[in-house]
Amino acid sequence: KGWDIGVVGMAVGGERRIVIPAPFAYGKKKLPGIPANSELTFDVKLVSLK
């Protein structure tokens, strides 16, 4: 859900840092390399839309 919210309004060529709190990422679920309750940070550049 956090990813969907984070990219809203982006234009081609735009750059944004998206910080996703644990409840909007994986929450209490643990994945390989991602501990439970982790805040996720992504640096995103939108290069094209389909």
N, C-alpha and C positions, 0 to 999 in steps of 0.2 A: 504494500500500500504506500509506503514512504517514497518509493521510486516514482510511482505514478503521480503523486503530489509534487514531487521535486522537479519534474520536467515540464509541468504545465506552464504555458506561456513562452517557452523557449523558441527562438527563431534560429534558422539555419545560420551557422557561423557563431552562434552564441556560446558562451562558456559560463559554467556555474559550478560552485561547490555545493554538493547536496549532502547534508548531515541528517541521517535517519536515526531517530531515537529507537531503542530496543523494542518498544511496543509496536512500532510501525515496521520493524525489520523482522527478525526471527524470534524475538521475545525470549522465552525460556528455553527454546529449542537450541541444542548445541549441534554445530556442523563441523566437519573437518576444517581446522584452521580458524574457526569462528566460535569463541566461547559463548555460552548462554548469556543473555542479557547484554549483548554488545551493541554499542552505538556504531553505526557504519558511516563512513565518509567516502564520497566519490567526487573526483574532479571530472566533469563531463564537458565535452565539446560536441555540439550537434553539427554533423557534417552533411547530412541529407535527410529528407523525409520521403516516404513512399505512400 
